[in-house]
Amino acid sequence: MKKTYKKQLAASAVSATLIGFSQGALATNGDQMLGVTATQWGMAGAVVAAPQDAGTVMTNPAGLAELGMKEVRFDMGFGSLNPPRKANGNESGSDYYLIPSGAVAFNINDRLYLGMGMAGLSGMGVDFPDTASTSGNQPVVTTKQFYKIAPGFGYKVSDKLSVGAALNIDYQSLAMSNAAYSLPQNQVYGYGMTAGLIYKVSDKLQLGASWVSKQNMNEFKWNIAAGEIAMTMDAPQQFAFGVAFKPAAGWLVEADIKRIEFSDVLDSVPVRRPTGYAGPIPASFNFGWDDQTVYAIGVQKEIDSKTTLRMGFNYGKSPIGAEDVKSNIGSLAVTEKHLSFGLTRQLSEKASGSLSYVRAFHNDVTSTDGTTKIELEQNIINAQISYKF
C-alpha cells in the first residue's frame, strides 16, 4: 500500500509542472492560443493567408504590408476565458482568466511597414484540492504564463508578394505545488523569431505561410534546502500554411493547416538537481506530449458597409494520449474541437469594434489502466477596438 501511494504521489509530482496561464489559462491547441485579437479568434485562427489587423505581427509578419492603412493602425483588446476542468471528477478552482493583447502597425513607405505586438500566447494550469487517483488530501496547483513581445516588419516585394519577420522577446512564469513539494512562482526570459510570406495568385486567391521558431528560454531556478533545482521549458516550433479565397464581393474564406512540434519541448523535460539529491522532485518530467496538426477554417461576410460577421472551426488532436494522462494532471490540454463566432462593427470612418466567442467542446482522456480521467471544455470571449488612418 505504501509503495502504491509513493507511485501515485510521484505521478502527481510530475503532473504539477505543466501549468496554467494566469492571465489566460489557455489550453486550446495544446497549450497554444487560437489567435491574438478578437478578429483572429472569430476566424478560429485561420489568418495566415489573409490577415486583417496588426495582430498579424505575431502570427505572420508579412501581413503588416497587407493591412491597407495610410499611416498607422492600432488594435487593442482583451478577453475572458472560462475553462471548466476536472481530474477524476474533481473540479479545479480558479475558473476565470484575463487575456490581454495589443498591436500596432506603421506605414513607413509604399513598401516597408513596421509593427509591434504584445500578448499572452500560451499556458495551462489547475487548482485541484484533491485528485481521486490518490488517497487523502493530495492537492495539485500549477500556474504557467507565457507572454511575448514581437517587434517586426512587413515588406512588399511586389504587388503579388509580401514578406516579413519579427523578433520574439519572451517572458515565462512558472509555479508548482503538490503534497510532495512547493516551488514558488519564478520568471525567466527567452527569445525566438517569426517569419512569413503572402503571395497573391489573383484578386480572388492568395496564399500564406509562416514559421515560428523554437522559443529558447532561460533556466527556471529554485532554491530548496538540499540546494538548487533547475529546468528549462522552451516553447515549440510551429509551421503554418493557409489558402484564402474571395468567392464574391464581401466574402472571405480561409483554410489553414498548422504543425506544432510539442514533442521537442514537452516530451521529457530534464531537471537539474543537487548532487546526491534523493527527494521527491524527479530527474525529469516525462509529459510525453505528441506533435499536433491543427486544421482551421474561417468564413467572413460583409453584411453591409458597417457590419462584418465571422464563423470558424478549429480542430487539433490532443497532444496528450492515454499513456501520458497520469503525467499531466496539472496540464489538462486536451480540447480538440473549437467553434467560433465573430462580429466587427464600423464605429466611425477610422474606428471599429470587434467581438468574438469561441466554444472549445468538452473532451476527456482516460489513462491506459482506466484509473485516471482528465477533462476540459472552454468558453472564450474577446473584445477589440481598432483605429486606422
C-alpha positions in Angstrom: 0.0 0.0 0.0 2.8 2.4 0.9 4.6 1.6 -2.4 1.5 2.2 -4.4 1.0 5.5 -2.6 4.5 6.6 -3.5 3.9 5.8 -7.1 0.7 7.9 -7.1 2.5 10.7 -5.3 5.2 10.7 -7.9 2.6 10.9 -10.7 1.1 13.9 -9.0 4.5 15.5 -8.7 5.1 15.1 -12.4 1.7 16.4 -13.3 2.2 19.5 -11.2 4.7 21.1 -13.5 2.7 21.8 -16.6 0.7 24.7 -15.9 -1.9 27.4 -16.3 -1.7 30.8 -17.8 -3.0 33.1 -15.0 -3.7 35.9 -17.4 -5.4 33.5 -19.8 -5.1 29.8 -18.9 -5.2 28.7 -22.4 -5.5 25.1 -23.4 -6.8 25.4 -26.9 -4.4 23.8 -29.5 -2.5 22.0 -26.8 -1.5 25.0 -24.7 -1.4 27.5 -27.6 -3.9 30.2 -28.3 -6.1 30.1 -31.4 -5.4 33.8 -32.0 -4.2 37.2 -30.7 -7.1 39.5 -31.4 -10.9 39.2 -31.5 -10.7 39.2 -35.3 -8.3 36.2 -35.3 -10.4 34.3 -32.7 -13.5 34.9 -34.8 -11.8 33.2 -37.7 -10.9 30.3 -35.5 -7.2 31.1 -36.0 -7.4 30.8 -39.8 -5.5 34.1 -40.5 -2.1 33.1 -42.1 -3.1 33.9 -45.7 -5.4 36.9 -45.3 -4.6 38.8 -42.0 -6.9 41.7 -41.1 -5.3 43.6 -38.2 -1.9 44.5 -36.7 -2.0 41.3 -34.6 -0.6 39.6 -37.7 2.9 40.7 -36.5 2.6 37.8 -34.0 1.3 35.2 -36.5 2.6 36.2 -40.0 4.5 39.4 -40.1 4.2 39.6 -43.9 0.6 40.7 -43.2 1.8 44.1 -42.0 2.2 45.0 -45.7 -1.3 43.9 -46.5 -3.4 45.9 -44.0 -4.2 48.9 -46.3 -3.6 51.7 -43.7 -2.2 55.0 -44.9 -0.2 55.8 -41.8 -0.9 53.7 -38.7 -3.3 51.1 -37.3 -3.9 50.2 -33.7 -5.6 47.0 -32.5 -6.1 46.8 -28.7 -8.2 44.2 -26.9 -8.8 41.8 -24.0 -10.6 38.6 -23.4 -12.1 36.4 -20.7 -11.5 32.7 -20.5 -13.7 30.2 -18.6 -12.1 26.7 -18.7 -14.1 24.2 -16.5 -11.8 21.2 -16.0 -11.8 18.1 -13.9 -9.5 15.2 -12.8 -11.4 12.1 -11.8 -14.5 14.2 -11.2 -12.7 16.7 -9.0 -13.3 20.3 -10.3 -10.5 22.8 -10.5 -10.9 26.2 -8.9 -9.8 29.5 -10.5 -12.1 29.3 -13.5 -11.9 32.8 -15.0 -8.8 34.4 -16.6 -8.0 37.7 -18.4 -6.4 37.6 -21.8 -4.6 40.8 -22.8 -3.5 41.7 -26.3 -2.4 44.7 -28.3 -0.7 45.5 -31.6 0.3 48.5 -33.8 1.4 48.8 -37.4 3.0 51.8 -39.2 3.3 52.6 -42.9 6.8 53.8 -43.4 6.6 54.0 -47.2 4.9 52.2 -50.1 6.9 49.0 -49.4 8.1 49.0 -45.8 5.7 48.5 -42.8 6.8 48.2 -39.1 4.8 46.8 -36.3 4.8 45.5 -32.7 2.5 43.2 -30.8 2.2 42.1 -27.2 0.1 39.2 -25.9 -0.1 36.2 -23.8 0.2 33.2 -26.2 0.1 30.0 -24.2 -0.2 28.4 -20.8 -2.1 25.9 -18.8 -2.8 25.1 -15.1 -5.1 23.8 -12.4 -6.1 24.3 -8.8 -7.3 20.9 -7.5 -7.9 20.3 -3.8 -7.5 16.6 -4.4 -7.3 14.0 -7.2 -9.3 10.9 -6.8 -6.4 8.6 -8.0 -4.7 9.3 -4.7 -6.0 8.7 -1.2 -6.4 11.6 1.2 -5.9 15.3 0.5 -3.4 15.5 -2.4 -3.7 19.0 -3.8 -2.2 19.8 -7.2 -1.8 23.5 -8.0 0.1 24.7 -11.1 0.4 28.0 -13.0 2.3 28.9 -16.1 2.3 32.2 -18.1 3.9 32.7 -21.5 3.9 36.3 -22.8 5.5 37.6 -26.0 6.6 41.0 -27.3 7.1 41.0 -31.1 8.6 43.9 -32.9 8.7 43.2 -36.7 8.4 44.4 -40.3 6.5 43.6 -43.4 7.9 44.3 -46.9 6.0 44.4 -50.1 8.4 42.9 -52.6 5.9 43.3 -55.4 2.2 43.7 -56.0 1.9 39.9 -55.6 4.5 39.1 -52.9 5.0 40.3 -49.3 7.4 39.0 -46.8 8.1 39.8 -43.1 9.8 38.8 -39.9 9.6 39.6 -36.2 11.9 39.2 -33.2 10.2 37.4 -30.3 11.0 38.6 -26.8 9.5 36.1 -24.4 8.6 36.1 -20.7 7.6 32.9 -18.9 6.5 32.4 -15.4 6.0 29.1 -13.6 4.9 27.8 -10.2 4.1 24.3 -9.0 2.8 22.8 -5.8 1.6 19.4 -4.6 1.6 17.3 -1.5 5.3 16.4 -2.0 6.8 19.9 -2.6 6.1 23.5 -3.4 8.1 25.6 -5.8 7.1 29.3 -5.9 6.4 31.5 -8.9 9.5 32.1 -10.9 10.2 34.1 -14.0 12.6 33.7 -17.0 13.1 35.3 -20.3 13.8 34.0 -23.8 13.9 34.7 -27.5 12.9 33.4 -30.9 11.6 34.7 -34.2 8.6 34.6 -36.6 8.8 34.8 -40.3 6.3 34.6 -43.1 5.1 35.4 -46.6 1.9 36.2 -48.5 1.5 35.6 -52.3 -1.4 36.8 -54.3 -2.3 34.4 -57.0 -5.1 36.5 -58.3 -7.6 39.1 -57.0 -9.6 36.2 -55.5 -6.9 33.8 -54.3 -3.9 34.3 -52.1 -1.5 32.0 -50.2 0.2 32.5 -46.9 2.9 30.7 -44.9 4.6 31.3 -41.5 7.2 29.9 -39.3 7.6 30.4 -35.6 11.0 29.3 -34.3 11.5 27.3 -31.1 11.5 29.8 -28.3 14.7 29.4 -26.4 14.1 30.1 -22.7 16.5 30.6 -19.8 16.5 28.1 -16.9 14.0 28.2 -14.1 15.9 28.0 -10.8 14.6 27.3 -7.3 16.5 27.2 -4.0 15.4 24.4 -1.7 17.0 23.0 1.5 19.1 20.5 -0.5 20.4 23.1 -3.0 19.3 24.4 -6.4 16.7 22.8 -8.6 16.6 24.0 -12.2 15.0 23.2 -15.5 14.4 24.7 -19.0 11.0 24.8 -20.6 11.2 26.0 -24.2 8.2 26.8 -26.4 7.5 24.7 -29.6 8.5 25.5 -33.2 5.5 25.9 -35.5 4.8 25.9 -39.2 1.6 27.1 -40.9 0.2 27.3 -44.4 -3.0 29.0 -45.5 -5.2 29.5 -48.5 -7.6 32.5 -48.7 -10.4 32.7 -51.3 -12.8 35.5 -52.1 -15.6 33.8 -54.0 -17.7 37.0 -54.3 -17.8 40.6 -53.2 -17.8 40.9 -49.4 -16.9 37.2 -48.8 -13.7 35.7 -47.5 -13.0 32.0 -46.8 -9.7 30.9 -45.4 -8.4 27.4 -44.6 -5.1 26.9 -42.7 -3.0 23.9 -41.5 -0.5 24.2 -38.7 2.1 21.9 -37.3 3.1 22.4 -33.6 6.2 20.5 -32.5 5.3 19.8 -28.9 7.4 16.6 -28.7 10.6 18.6 -29.0 9.9 20.6 -25.8 7.3 18.7 -23.8 8.1 15.1 -24.2 10.7 14.8 -21.5 12.0 17.8 -19.6 15.3 17.2 -17.6 15.6 18.6 -14.1 19.0 19.6 -12.8 19.2 18.6 -9.1 21.9 18.8 -6.4 24.4 16.0 -6.3 23.1 13.1 -4.2 19.6 14.5 -4.1 17.0 11.9 -3.1 13.9 14.0 -2.6 10.5 13.9 -4.4 11.4 16.1 -7.3 12.2 13.7 -10.2 15.3 13.8 -12.5 12.9 14.5 -15.5 9.3 15.4 -16.1 8.1 12.9 -18.7 5.0 14.7 -20.0 5.0 12.7 -23.3 3.3 15.4 -25.4 2.9 14.5 -29.1 3.3 16.9 -32.1 -0.1 18.3 -33.1 -1.5 19.1 -36.6 -4.2 21.8 -36.4 -6.8 22.4 -39.1 -8.7 25.7 -39.2 -11.3 27.2 -41.5 -12.9 30.6 -41.2 -15.7 32.3 -43.2 -16.3 36.1 -43.2 -19.2 38.0 -44.8 -19.7 41.8 -45.0 -23.4 42.2 -44.3 -23.3 45.9 -45.1 -20.8 48.8 -45.2 -20.6 48.8 -41.4 -21.0 45.2 -40.3 -18.9 42.1 -40.8 -19.8 38.6 -39.5 -17.4 35.7 -39.0 -17.6 32.0 -38.2 -14.9 29.3 -37.9 -14.0 25.8 -36.9 -10.6 24.6 -35.5 -9.5 21.0 -34.8 -6.3 19.6 -33.4 -6.0 16.1 -31.8 -5.0 16.3 -28.1 -1.2 16.1 -27.7 -1.8 14.1 -24.5 -2.5 10.4 -25.1 -4.0 7.8 -22.7 -0.4 6.6 -21.9 0.5 10.1 -20.5 -2.6 11.1 -18.6 -1.1 10.5 -15.2 1.8 12.7 -16.0 -0.5 15.6 -17.0 -3.0 16.1 -14.2 -1.6 19.6 -13.9 -1.9 20.3 -17.6 -5.3 19.3 -19.0 -4.6 20.5 -22.5 -7.0 18.0 -24.2 -9.6 20.1 -26.0 -9.8 19.3 -29.8 -12.8 20.9 -31.4 -13.5 24.7 -31.4 -16.4 26.6 -32.9 -16.0 30.4 -33.3 -18.2 33.4 -34.0 -17.2 37.0 -34.6 -18.5 40.4 -35.4 -16.9 43.7 -36.5 -18.9 47.0 -36.5 -17.5 50.2 -38.0 -18.0 52.9 -35.4 -16.7 55.8 -37.5 -14.5 56.4 -40.5 -11.4 55.4 -38.6 -12.6 53.3 -35.6 -14.2 49.9 -35.4 -15.1 47.4 -32.6 -14.9 43.6 -32.8 -16.2 40.8 -30.6 -15.7 37.1 -30.7 -16.9 34.0 -28.9 -15.2 30.6 -29.1 -16.5 27.3 -27.7 -13.9 24.6 -27.1 -16.1 21.5 -26.8 -15.7 19.1 -23.9 -13.1 16.4 -24.3 -11.7 13.8 -21.9 -8.8 11.3 -21.9 -8.6 8.3 -19.6 -5.3 6.6 -18.6 -4.5 3.2 -20.1 -5.1 1.5 -16.8 -8.5 3.1 -16.5 -7.8 4.8 -13.1 -7.4 8.4 -14.1 -9.5 10.7 -16.3 -8.8 14.3 -17.2 -11.3 16.5 -18.9 -11.7 20.1 -20.2 -14.0 22.5 -22.0 -13.7 26.2 -22.6 -15.6 29.4 -23.3 -13.6 32.4 -24.6 -14.9 35.9 -25.2 -12.7 38.6 -26.8 -13.3 42.3 -27.4 -11.2 44.6 -29.7 -11.0 48.3 -30.6 -9.3 49.2 -33.8 -8.2 52.6 -35.2 -6.8 53.0 -38.7 -5.8 56.1 -40.6 
